[in-house]
Amino acid sequence: MITTASPHHFERIREVSWAAGEMFREVGMDEIADMPTPPDEVLGAFADEHRAWVWIESLVVAGFLLAEEVGGCAHVAEVSVHPDYRGRGFGGHLLTHVGAWAWGQGMPAVTLTTFRDVPWNAPYYERLGFRVVEPSEALREVVAREALIGLDPALRVCMRRDVR
């Protein structure tokens, strides 16, 4: 079940983010696994603007999605599913949900940035209907912002899935 995130979900969202990040160790990307999880003030900003959703499974937050508006589109700032819940379609459901939210906001698409060659990144999103796109100016700004926190732009791609 998807519901809007609220402060009582924040601790578990950080746990999910950390556990999902740990998977990057499997592909030799320890620096990604070591990145900090979103602090309360960041999660609070997304929640206050109704742009944070959680997937609840058996009364536990199994996954979450944070969205923002970038270049007139809904942009996935982060989507993560706890490894204990992977393979059940929760990430896909969260992405479908943000697509419906985007449609309701009059936005034409959902965008995201991700790692090109990590199996649960770009290849996964392609299976869900996202396509690699040349970045708009707004997406180039996202990639530049990501570079400042240590995400190598050479390893990243911008993706888009139209909602109309």
N, C-alpha and C positions, 0 to 999 in steps of 0.2 A: 504494500500500500504506500502511495506517495502522499506526503503531507508537507506543508510549509514548515521549514525549520524555525525553531525558536531557541532562546538561550538554554533551556534545559537539555537540548540536543548537542550543544557545543563541545562538551568533553568527549562524547562518543564520536562526533565528526572528526575531532583531532585524532582519536584512536584509529579510526578508519583510514584517515589520510596517512598516518604513520605506517600502518600495516600494509597499505597499498604501495607506499613508497619503498618499503623493504624489498618488494619484488624486483626493484631495479638492481639489487645486488646480484641477482641471477644472471644479468646480462652485463656485468662489469661496470655498472654505473653507480658506484657507491656514493659519489658526490650528490646524486639526485636523491638517493635514500636518506642521506644525511641532512637534507634541507628541512628547515623548520616547518611545522604544521601551522595552519592559520590561527592567529591569536583571536581572542574574544572580540576585540574592536573591529577586526576585519569581518569576522563571521556576523557580528552584530550589524554592520553596515549592509551586508547582503540581506540579512533577515529583516531588518527594518524597512527595506525597500521591496520586500516580498520577491526576492530573487534567489532564494536558497530553499532547496527541497531535500527531503530525506526519504529514503525507502525504508519502511519499517517492516521487519519480518520477525514474527514471534516476539513482538514488543521490543525489539532491538533495532537500532539504526544499523542497517547492513550496507548502506551506500548513501551518497549525497551528491548534489550538483549545485554549483554556484554559478550564476549567470550575470552578465553585465551587458550593456548596450555598447557596441563598437561599430562605428561606421554605418549606423542605421540597422544593424542586425543584432540578434541575440548572440552573444558570444559566451562560450563555455569557459569560465575562468578555471574551474576545476570540476572534474567528475571522478569519483573514486568509489570502488566497491571493496569491502573487506575481503581478503582472500578466502576466508571461510565461506563466503557466499558467491564466489565467482562461478560463472557457467550457468547461472539460473535466469539470465536475461535482465537482471535488475538495472545494469548500466544502460542497456537499450531502452528500457522503459523510462528511465530518467531523461534520456535524450529525446524520446518521443514526447515526453511531458514538456520539456523546454521548447520543443518545436510548436506544440499547441499554444504555449504561453506566447511565443513569438508571434504566431498567427493572430492571436487575440490582441496583441499590441500593435498590429499593423506592420510588423517587420517581415521582410521577404525571405529570410533565411536564418539558419543557425551556423555560426562559424566557430572554429577552434584552432588552436595551434597545438602541435604534438610532435613526438619523435617519429621520424621517417621510418626507421627500421626496427623499432621495438614491436614485437608481435601483438601486444595488447594495446598498441597505440595506432598509428596510421593504418596498418592492415585491418585492424578491428573496425575502425571507423569507416573504412571503404566498404566493408561487408554490410554496414548499416546505412549505406547510401550517401556518405560524404564523399566529396571528390577534392583532390588537391587543386588549389587555385593559386594564381599569382596574387601575392598580397596587395590589397589596397593600401593607400596611405595609412589608414587607421590600423590595419593589421600589421603593417611595418612598424608602427609605433608600439604595438603589443610585443612584437618580437624584440625590438630594441629594449623595452622595459624588462623582458625576460632575460636578455643577455646581461643586464646589470646585476641580476641575482645568480648568474652562473649557468644559464641555459645556452649552450652553443648554438647560434643561429644556423650553422652549417648542418646541424643534425635535425633541424626542425622543418616542418611543413605547415602551411596554412590550409585549412580544409573548410568546405562549405556544403551544407545540405539545404536546398530550397524547401520552403514550407508551403508555397503556393503552387 
